[in-house]
Amino acid sequence: MLEELARWLAQAEIPADKIRLPYSLTPRPGPLGAARGSVCVVDGCFPPVATESLVREILAESPDTAVAVLAEDLAAPFAFPLLRAGVKGLLTYANARRQLLPAVSAVSRGGYWVPRALLTKFLDTLLSRSAVPPPARRTSLSRREQDVLDALLQNLSNKEIAGRFNISERTVKFHVSNLLAKFGVQRRADLILLSFQSRASFPAATAPGPAAAAAGPLRG
């Protein structure tokens, strides 16, 4: 897998360093020396707890590195702890050849690459458990942008936001587009996940429960 990934990246003229870790319940990457804006692609061949531990080690040593994980299966018990730990990309081996390059490109720009159904289930779990805190601001927001952001993080539709603030849906779309651009993401789901990963704190041992029906479908 390591050789195959390196070959795909080389074909796209993306420089890559290969780090082979010994099989262990507590794998440690050692000093990565990763440059700011780098992407670390982890082969999740270790047991789930060990893969999560490895991801946390990488992010503790290189907090500016975006992490993507490849695995055989992205079941919730495996994927949710990784998303809580700060992983931005999740891919299966079956989809790696087709998705690796766009995934690396997306997460290197601050975005996310997570299967939509999995991300929706994860965000439904977040929204059903507690209020999602606003993301750390990277730039100043107008009062109306802040209002729309707060409503967006409550998973309200454009129509519901328009009704709450007595503005048109077109105006809501304008503010949402501005917010996505200011926070460097492409979808509402990415913004909610960004807010969770930047501020929320969940115990590592917490097992995600089923999504509550009251949370409703993820919009946008």
Secondary structure, DSSP 8 states (H G I E B T S, - for coil): -HHHHHHHHHHTT-----------SS---------TT-EEEEE--S-HHHHHHHHHHHHHH-TT-EEEEEES---HHHHHHHHHHT--EEEEHHHHHHHHHHHHHHHHTT--B--HHHHHHHHHHHHHHS-------SS---HHHHHHHHHHTTT--HHHHHHHHT--HHHHHHHHHHHHHHHT-SSHHHHHHHHHHHH----TT-------GGG-----
